[in-house]
Amino acid sequence: SKMVVNNSSSSSANGSNGGGGQKPAAAAKRAPPPSTWTVFLFHFALPMALVAILSNINDIYSGLVSFPSHLLHHTSNTAKTMQPKLSTESSVKMPTLSPKERPTAAVNNQQHPQTQTTVTTTTTRPTVATTKSSTTATTTQSSKTSTSTSNHPRHRQNAASDPFHQQMETNIRTLRHQYKQAVNTPNEHLAAIQLADFLKYRDTVIHDGGTYQMEAIEVYSSALSLLEDKWRNMMTNGEDTRKTATAHDNEHHDDQENDYYSTGLNHEIFLDYGSKSIEGLLCATYTNLGKTYFMSNMFERAVQSHNQCLSYDHRYIDALSSRGQAYIILGKYKEAATDFFQVLYMDSNRLFGNVVTGLARCLSADDNVIDGGWESLVQLLEADIPRQVESLQRAKELSDDSAAATIKHYADILKHMHHAMFQYHDIKTKNVSEAWKHLSKGNEYKMSTLAPFDEAFELDKVSRLKNVFTPGFWPAGMGSDTKTPIFIIGFVRSGSTLLERILDAHPLIVGTGEDSVFNGRLDSIRNDIIKASMAGQGEFLQTVKKLADDVVVDMIKRWEIIDANTNSEEDLSSERAQEPTRFVDKMLSNYMNVGFIHLLFPNALILHVAREPMDSIFSAFKHDFPPGGFDYTSEFSSLARLYHGYRDVMEHWDKVLPGRVTHIRYEDLVKDLPGMAPKILEKAGVPWDPAVLEFHQKKHAVNTLSTTQVRKGVYSHHLKGWKRYEEFLEPLLKRIGSRVEFKLSTSLTPSTS
């Protein structure tokens, strides 16, 4: 497998804007505008309407999804990362809770000797810092967990007009009304928690940038203020603030030995809110607030919120698991591993199975994060895997309504365990055969819980794109003149995080992680454009420009809020002395949306990062992505189809918009960053800054599967890493065929080329 490069001798071959105010060459090569309004309607408005109609039909075909009955009762142990649309127009303060000495009996500080970890606890409650937030509920975009439209109906994006989305909005309006009615009543805190929980849930299943995350944060904070007041009153009056465990409370845990679900507040995790004690409510709410901060890329805030919960009970498993995930993003691998190892020790039923993967990620970054290193985890997994297999077999024999959920639970656990064992053999023992055995088994468990891959849908999606986006699609003079957004697109595991981190190290460029404001608003943008196109060309052009400018405004506002909540004054003065002028929109699946990007932002830079095909494809196959758009990268047939669709689409854009996309080879970045970086910055229209060469030293949280890698800087020993597994990948190679080579035309090549 290799990538062949055809170097362009002229920078004009690339239509993305460069430095010096040069006009993009793509504008000169763009097809002439329609000569009459009738031609314009047939070339633009009608194809746009066709896109809308077909999209709605596909959404309806996917079917409605019933909401989980337990939604308003207990928390989920999986934190999904999405950033919200944030506004600085209004400021809402988090409740500042005064430190209060609490009886030491309220916190069990005894450390189990076998965990061999240290947990710092205190009887002085930490305070919640003030944060700026807004309840403005405008649609923006998603995260790493939703990198493409999935067949999975629970992971939707651009779905504002489908019935599922509409029902969600109806439910939110109902819960808001109930919350308003409950103000100043004894049930106000419960109504607030239920609304916030649903807002959070909505943003995990509809990937549009965390539309309601800031509202959820505000409502959770209001509930916590009420709960803290109630807790203080109960403590003053000498009332019990937690309940005693019963057999019914522990129905989710059948291991009587080391039964940590019967101690502290853990036995309340699975109770509905009405049955929880005041401290159980506080822990559950602080944990969900922490998860919402995590989804909003406010990772320090997430840790603070989980610390608040753990000040009540330092063994509260849900908070430990979630705090560990935040610590990974912050690069605090030892702290994360400590949390994960504690959960593994206490959670014998593996109800929080994602900590296995989390601990493996920590060990991959640093083998010394726990005593015994990899061997401590491997010893546990080798003893536990047979037990989980037996549990799965018993679940398959069930005939009640819970059978499917139980089967999926154990399949997910086994997936996590086998993937961790794969990393151990891949990284530590270098035993390729054992590594492959565990990888294939883990992927088998993963795929066993998914619906069959819909190849016809994927083929039709690409075909419709080609039929709609033809050379006559883009009228002249459309869109905004701004060069503020920089779009990064490509196939999964292509090196996009490295490129974004390099750009983000420049003082004038901001990288926002795997998130896309534009993509999240695309559905409403499309509908507004269709309406405007029917009203006349003048209104159409004004509408498109306004929609584009609104996207940029939202990008800037959201960054301002997130930046204010994640950086200290020292960080701001040392790392971001200047206001940024470029914002990176990194949503890999936006390769499907280049046509719309060009419509709104004809002058914006579009960077397509491409990696040697088999390196990228195998990396996708071996990584366990969060549920969503990349579910089907774990089997050869669907992975090959997804890759062919990506290549088909990129070839189409080069054909109908020649030179519009700037192609960058990942291998060029890692082999000659000093030679490539100046050329990339020139394309971005910003002056050279040597800080980009030290991007890995910048203190910036990156929520992506590449978190641990990008903190190491640039390295090339992993190139052609797929070759170690070539004998096992032979069937996949045949499916990729001639596309194991990538004949990529680019004007950005290393200075040594």
N, C-alpha and C positions, 0 to 999 in steps of 0.2 A: 504494500500500500504506500502510495507516495502522492505528494502534491506537486504538480507541475505549474510553474509560474511563467506567464507571458508578461514581461516587463514593458510597460508603456513608456515611451521616450518623452512624452509630453504630459505635464500635469493637467493639461486641459482635457485629458481623457476622462478625468474624474469631475463630476458635476458638483461635488460638495464644495462649500465655500472654503476658501483658504484665507491666508492673511493678506493684508494690503488692500482690502476692499474689492478684490476681483470679483467680477460677476461669474456665477457658476456657468460652466460650459454647457451643462445640461439644458439651460434655458435656450441656448442657440440651437440645440439639436431637437428640442421639443417639437412635437407635431404642431402644425398651424392650427389656430383656433377655428371653431365652426364659423362658416361664413354667414349663416343665418340663425335666427333663434330656433327655427324648426330643427335644423341640423344639430344644434346644441342639445335640444331636448332628447333627440334620439340617441345622441352619443353619450350624454351624461345623465339626465334626469331619469330616463326610463331604465337604464342599467342599474342606477342607484336604487330605484324602486324595486327592481327584481332582486337585488341583494337583500333588501329589507324583508320582502315577502318570503323568500326562501329561508332566510334566517329564522323568521318567526315559525315557519312550518317545521323546521328542524327542532326548535325549542319545544313546540307542542308535541312533536313526535317522541321526544325524550321522555315525556310523561311528567306528571306532577309527583313531587316527593312528599311523603307524609313527614310531619315534624316529630322528632323523638319525644316520646311521652315523658322522659325523664329530664327534658331540657331545663325546666324551671326548678329542678330539685337538687341536682348536684353538679359538680364541675367535671370537665373533661380533662384527662391527663395529657392531652396532646396540645401544645401551643403552636398555632400556625401564624406565620409572619406576614402581615400586610400593613402597608402604611396608609394612613387616612388622609383625606383632604383636610388641611388645617388652615385656620384663619386667624389673623391677628387683629381683626376688627373689634373683637370683644375679648375681655380677659376674665376668666373664671378661676378663682383661687381654690386650690385643693384645701380641704380643712386642715389647719395647722393644729395638731393634737399636742397639747402640753404634756411634757414628760411627767409621768406619775409613777411613784414607787408602788410596785405591786408586791403582794406577799410572795415570798419565795416558794410557797406551796403551790402557787398557780403555775409554776414552770418546773417541769421535771428536768433537772440538770444532770441526772446520772447518765454516764456514758457507758454503753455496753462494751465490755473489754474486748470482745472478739472483732469489733469493727475496726480497731486500730486506726481510728481517725479522730480528729479533734474538731469539735463544734463549739464555737464561742457563743454563749448565751448570756443574757443580762436580765435583770429584773427591772431595769429602767427602760420604759417604752421609747423607741425612736420616734421622731416626728416625721410627718409627711411634709415634704417640701412643697412650696408653692409652684404651681405650673400654669402656664397660659394655655387656655383651650377655648374651643368654640363649639357651639351646638349647631353651627351651620351645616346642614345636611345636603351637600352637593356631591354629585357623582364624580369620583376620581378613580384611580386604578390601583392595581393589585400588587402581588408579590411573587416571591419565588415559588410559592406553592401553586401558582396558577400561571404557568408559562405557556400554555396553549389551551385552546378550547378542547374540552374533553368530552368523550362519550359518557362520562360519569355524570349523571344529572345533578349530583350534589356539588359539583365544582364548576360553576357557571361563571361566565363573564359576558359583558355586552348583552345582558338579557333583560333590559328594562321593560321590554314589551311582552315578555313571555308570562304565562299564567303563574308559574312558580314565583317569579319576582313580584308580581302584583299581589299574590296572596301574602308574601312576606311583608309588603308595605302595609297591607290591611291589618295584619297582626300587630305591627309596630304602632299604628295609629290607635288600635284598641288598647294596647298596653300603656301608651302615653296617656290616654283618657283615664284609664283606671288609676294610674299613678297620680294624676292631677286631682282626682276625686279623693284619693287617700291622704292627701296632704293634711297634716295636723290631726291625723287619726292614729290609733295604736298600730295599724298595719301599714303605715307609710313606708317603713324600711323594707317590708316584704314586697310592696308594689314597686319600689325603686329597684330592688335587686332583680326582680323578675323582668322588668323592662331592660335593665342593663345587660342581663344574661342573654335576652333575645337579640338585642342589638349586636352583641359580641358574636352570637351564633350566626346571625344573618351574614356578618362580614367574613365568616369562615367558609360559608357555602356559596356565597355570591362574590366572586372576586372582582370587585370594582374599585379597589384602592382603599378599602376600609372606610367607606362613606360615613359610618356611624360610630367609629371608634372613639372620637373625641367626645361625642355625646355620651357614650357608654362610660367613659372615664369620669365625666362630670356626675352622672347619675350614681355610679358606684361610690364616688366620693361623698355625695349627699347621704347615701345610705350608711356609710361608715361613720359620718359625723353623728347621725342619730344613734347608731349602735354603740359608739364610744360613750356618748352621754348616758345611755341606758346602763352600760357596763359599770360606769363610775358610780351611778346611783345604787346599783345592786351591791357593789363592793362596800359602799358606805353603810348600807343597811344590813350587811352581813348575810346576804342571800347567796345561794349557790349559783355559780356562773357557768357550770358545765354539768353534764348529766352522767350517770353511771351506765356503763355498757350493759346491754342485755343480749340474750341469744339471738333475738330478732335483728338487733343492730349489726351483728356479725355474720349475717347470712351470706355475705360476699367473700367470707374467708373461712375455710374449713380446716386450716392447719392449727391445731390447738397448741402445738409446741412453738415457742417463740411467737405467740399470738400478739403482734403489735397492734392489730386492729381492735383489741379489747382494752388498750391502754390510752391514756391521754385523750386527745380529740380525734384520733384516727377513726374511732368507731362511729363517728358522726359524719364521715365523708360521704357516705351513700344514703344518708337520711334526707328526706325532703326538708325544705326550709322550715316548715311549720313544726318539725320535730327536733330541730337543732337547738342546742343551748345558745346563750348569748355569745359565748366564746367560740362555739362551733360556727355560728353565723359570721362572726368577725374573721375567723380564719378562712372560711370559704370565700367571703367577699374580698378580703385582701388578696387571696390567691388569684381570683378571677380578675381583679384589677391589675395584678402583676402580669397576667397573661395578655390582657388588653394592651398594656404598655409594650410588651414584647412584640405584639402584632403591629404596633405603631412605630417600631424601631427605636423606642425609648428604653434601652436595655438597662441603663443605670437605675431609672425609675422602677423598672420591673424588679430588680434586685431589692430595692428599698421596700417595695410593697410586700414581697415575699418575706423580708426580714420582719416586717410588722406582724405578719401572721406567726412567724416562728418565735416571736417574743412571747406568745401565748403558749405554744407547745413546739419545742425545738425538734420534735420528731414528726411533725405533720407532713405526711408523705407527699401529698400533692404539691405543697409549697417547695419541698426539697427537690422534687423532680423538676419543677418548672424553673426554680432558681438555677439549677445546674445548667439548663439549656441557655439561660441568659449569660451565665458565666462563660460558657464556651464562646459565645459571640464576642464577649469582651476580652477574650484571650486569657482568661483566668482558669487554666486547665486543671490546676491542682485543686482549686476550690470546687470546680464543677465535678471533678472525679470524687471528691470527698462526699458531696451530696449524692451522687449517683450510687456510690458504693453503699452508703447508708440505706438508700431505698432498696437496693438489691438484697441487702441483708434482712430488712424488715418485711418486704413485700414478697413472701414466699409463694403466693399465688400469681405473681407476675401481672398484677392488674395495671402496673405502670411499666409495660415492656419496653417503652422507648428509651429507658435509662440504659439498657444494654447497648444500644447503638451509641448513645451519648458517651458512655464510658469507653467504648472502643475508639471513638473519635479522639478522646483525650489521650488515650494510650498511643494512638497513631502520631500524635503531636509530641508526646513526651512519655517515654516508657517508665519514668520514675514518679508519675503523679500519684500512684498508690503503692503501698508496701507490697513487694513481690512482683510489681509490674504486670505484664500480660499474663503471667502464670496464675495470678490470683483470680483473674476473670475466667481464664480458660478452665481452670479446675472447677469453678462453679458451674460453667456452662456444660462441661462434659458430664457432670452429675445430674444436671437439670434437664437437658434435652430429652433423654428417655422418658422422664416423668411427664413432660409436656406432650410428648407423642402419645402416651397412654391416655392422657386427658382428652386429647383431640379425638382419639378413637372412641372414647366413651361419649363424647359430644355428638359424634356422627350417628350414634345409636339412639339419640333422643328423638322424640316425635312431637314435643310440645312446641309452642310458638317461639321459645327462646333458642331453639336448636341452631338456627342460622347464625344468630349473633354470637352464640357460644363457640361455634366452629370457627367463625372469623377471628374471634379473640385469640384462640389457641394457634391458629394459622399465623396470625400477626406476630405472636410471641416467638414462634419457631422461625419465622422469617428474620426477625431481629437477631436471634441467637446464631443462626447459620451465617448471616452476613457479618456478624462480629468475628466468628471463627474464620471466615474467609479473610478478613483483614489481618487476623493474627498470622495465618500461614502465608499470606501474600507479603506482608511487611517483615514479620519476625523470623519465621522458619524458612521462608523462600521455597516451601514445598508446594509446587504448582499443582500437582495432582490433588492433594488434600484441599488446597485453596479452591480449586474448581469444583470439587465435590460439594463443598459447603455453599459456594455461590449458586450453583445450579439448583441445589435443594432449597435454598432460601427463596430464590426466584420462583420455584415451583409452588411453594406455599403461598407466595404473594399472588400469583396468577390464579390460584385455585379459588380465590374469593372474588374475582372480577368477572364481569360479563364478558362474553367473547368479543374480541376486537372487531370493529365494524370497518372492514377494509373498503367496502363500497362507499361508505360515508367519506372516508379520507380522499378517495379518488375523485368523488363528486365535488368535494370542497375545492380541490386544486383546479379541477376543470372549470368550475363556475368563476373562480378568480381570473383565469386566463380569458374567459369569454367576456367578462365585464371590463377588465382593465386592459383596453387596447390603446394604440397610439392616439386615437382621437378622444380619449376620455377626459383629458385635462385641458380646460379652456385657458386661454391666455389671461394673465393679470390676476389669477386667483390667489388666495391665501395671504398670509402675513409675510412682511419683509424681514421679520426677526430671524436672527441666527442664534437665539438663546438656547434652544434645545439641541442636544447632541444625542442622536439615537444609536444605540448599540443593538445589533441584531445578529442572529446566527443559530446554529444548531446547538442543542444542549451539550454541555461539557466541552465547549470549543475554546475556552480561554477568555470569555467575556469579562469575568471578574477581574482578571489580571489587567485587562485593558482599562476597565473602569477605575481600578485603584490607581493606576498610573495617571489617568486624567485627574482624578480627585486630589492627588498630591499637589496639583497646581493651585496656587492661591485664588485664581479666577474661575476655577471649575469646581462644581459640586457633583459628587456621585451619590445617588440616593439608594443604592442597592438594587435588588431585583424587584423593581417596582416601575409602574408606568402610569402617569397621570393621563396621558393621551389615550392609552389603550382602554382604561377604565371608562372614559367618557365617550368612547367610539360609538356605542349604540345610540346615545342621545344626539351625538354630533351628526351621525348618519341621518337620523330622522329629521333633525332641524334643517339639514341641507336639502333633503327631498322637498320639504315644505317650501323652502325659499326658492328652489329651482322652478317651482310651478308659478311663482309670483313674478318672475322676470329676471333678466340677467343682472340688472343693477342691484336688486335686493339680494340676489344669490351671492354676488361677489362680496357685498358688505357683510352678509351673514357668515361666510366662510372665514373672512378676516377676523371678525369678532370672536368666533368660536376658537380660532387659533390663539388669539391674544388671551382669551380666558384661560386656556390651558397653561400658558406661560405664567399668568398671574397666580394660578393655583399651585404650580410647581414652586414658585418663589415663596408664597405664603406658607406652604407646608414645610419647606426647608427651614424657614425662620423659626417656626414653632419647635420643630424637632431639634434644631441646633440649640435653641435656648434651653431645652430640657436635657441635653446630653453633653454639653461642654461647660467647663468652668471658665471663669473670666481669664484665668491664666492660659487655658487652651485657646480661647478666642484670640487673645493678644499675640500668642506665639505662632499659631497655625493659620489663622484666617484674618490677617490684618486688613485685607481689602475685601470689598463686597464682590461676590462672584458675578460673572457675566454670562457663564455657560452652566447649564444644568443637564447632567447626563440622565437620559431615560433609557434604562437597560431592561428591556423585556424581550427576551430572545425570540419569542413567537411573533414579535412584530415584523418578522420577515414576511408574514402573511399580509401585513398592513402597509407596506411601502407605498402602495398606490394612494392610500388616504394620507399618509405622512406627507407625501409630495404635494397633495392637494392643499393641505393646510399650511405646510411649511416648505415652500419650494426652495428656500435658501438654507435650510437647516442641514447640518452635516449628518449623514447616515453612514455609520461605520459597521461594516460586516466583517466580523472576525471569524476566520475559518481555520480549522485544524486538520492535520492529516486525517482522512476519513476514518480509518480503522481505529486510530487513537481516540477520536471523539466518540465513535460508535461503541467501542468496548467500554470506555469510561461511563457512557450512559447505561450500558447493560449491567455494570457491576455496582452502580450506586442505587441506593434505595431512596427515591424521591418522596417527598410528602405527597399524600393523595391528591390527584388532580390530573393535569395535562400530560404528565409523563408516566402514567401508570403502565403504559404498554411498551415501555422500553426494556422490559424484563423478559421478553421472549423474542426469538430470532425473527419470526415472520412479521410481527407487527413493528418491531424496531426497524427492520429493513424498509418496510413500506413508509414509515414516518420519515426515514432519511431520504428515500427517493422523492417523496413529496416536497421536502425542503429543497433538494437540488433542482427539482422541476420549477419551483417557484422562483428561486434565485436566478435561474437561467432566463425565466420569463421577464423579470425586471431588467436584466441586462439587455434584453432584446427590445422592450418597449420604452425603456428609459435609459438608453445607453449612457454610461458614465455617471449616472445619478448616485449610485452607491459606491462608496469607497471601500475596497476590499483590503483586508489586512491579514497576513498569515501569522498565526500564533507562533509558529516556529521561528519566524523572523524576530518577533518580540523577545523570545527567550534567548536567542543566540546573539542578538546585537541590539539590546535596548538603547545604548547610547547613540546608535545610528538611526534607530527608528523613532525614538521619542521626539526629536526636533521636527521631524516631518509630520508627525501626527498633530503636534501642537500648532504647526503652521496651518494645517488644514482646519484646525479648530478656530483659527483666527486670534490666537493669544500669543504673547511673547514667550520666548524660551525662559524656563526656570529650572535650574539643576535639581530642585527638590523632587521632581518627578522620578529621578533615578533612585531616590531613597524612599520610595512610596511605602515600602514595608515597615519603615520605622515610624510612620505616622500613627498616632493613637486614634484609630477610627474603627468602630464596630461594623463588621460586615456579616450580615445574616444570609449566608449561602452555604451550600455544601463545600465550597472552596475556602471557607473561613480559615481553616488551619493551614492550607497551602499558601495563601497569599501573604500570610504573616511571615513566611520564610524568605520572601523576596523572589528573585528570578533564578530558576535552576532548570537544567535541561536533561538531567539523568533519566527523566520519565518518558522522554520522547521514544516513540516506537515501543512503548511498554506492552502493547498488545501482542507483540511477537512472542513473549514468554508463553502465551496461551494459544498460539496459532493452531496447534493440532486440535484443540477443542472448538475453535472458531471457524473451522473449515466450512461447515454448512452456512454460516452467516456470510462468509466471504463470497460464496457462490451466489447468495441472494443479492449482495451489493453489486456484483459483476464488475463491469468496466469502471464503475464509479469509485473503485478503490483508489483511483487517481482523480485529482481535482485540478483541472486546467483553469487556474484562476488568473484573470488579467488584473493587474494592479499597478498603480503608479507609485505606491509606497513600498519601497524595498530597502534593505539595509544598505548603508553607505559603502559596505565592502563588496556589494554585488556588482 
